[in-house]
């Protein structure tokens, strides 16, 4: 990867043909004025650990003033919407119960479609799942005996005994719904086993996989969020390519990747087709409240954005120019996606060259 800061920004640029796709079109208007609802992921977007992401509360408030309703959408099935709303409010992000949509609610919707009204459902999880089932007028239980279905979601209190009940129910062939398949969950001490790891344990014993999964990147959680918010033109906002962004791609809706959580600039450069965001930003403030410049093309192997130009070679790129590093990342991402995946070292060199 070559970096040459001598390129005169904007010199001799003409757009060749009409190319469209992730990051290419940009937006001349702030996204808060284009979309009626922001479907916001939580961890890595609004908070990291116990603290709010810097500027996130102010950005959410400003987007709301611009006409965009914030909705808070999470794969975490352990907490109720009320608990999540209280947590967000404590962090300076005012939220009501009806603003929160969880994978537990989406899972309960899937279960309700499989069993009679008032049926008893085994819960391999916590209070979030129990409350979601009760909202659907289903009866949660901790025993596989006489259960009509089993629903599984992460909760810190899930025990061996409860996993065993899940295995009994799954081996018996009962409808089995998982809230999500995230392999890990973040904790103050690092990553810990998530619901996906616990589902794998039950699956090995049961000899089968869940019949359906509610959470991202599957579409039921997105559909639940759209139904509950009445969104007509939603924008998915997340920090993970393999859940938030892939889920948006599967649902066929625009997405914004913010670089405040899991995904790094190098991850963006190596993103596979099903995980490529419509927009990228350093955080919610520039993501929702500022325009997004398009990525133009000088030729079939050269892309530009802002003051940056990126030329694609077979297994390398040449980066030239200066200006906002995020513009360079946008152009570099489109160049990276135009051919075979770039070597990891090249992606790291691009990011270093941009100062990101």
Order of alpha helices (4+ residues) and beta strands (2+ residues): beta-beta-beta-beta-alpha-beta-alpha-beta-alpha-beta-alpha-beta-beta-alpha-beta-beta-beta-alpha-beta-alpha-beta-alpha-beta-alpha-beta-alpha-beta-beta-beta-beta-alpha-alpha
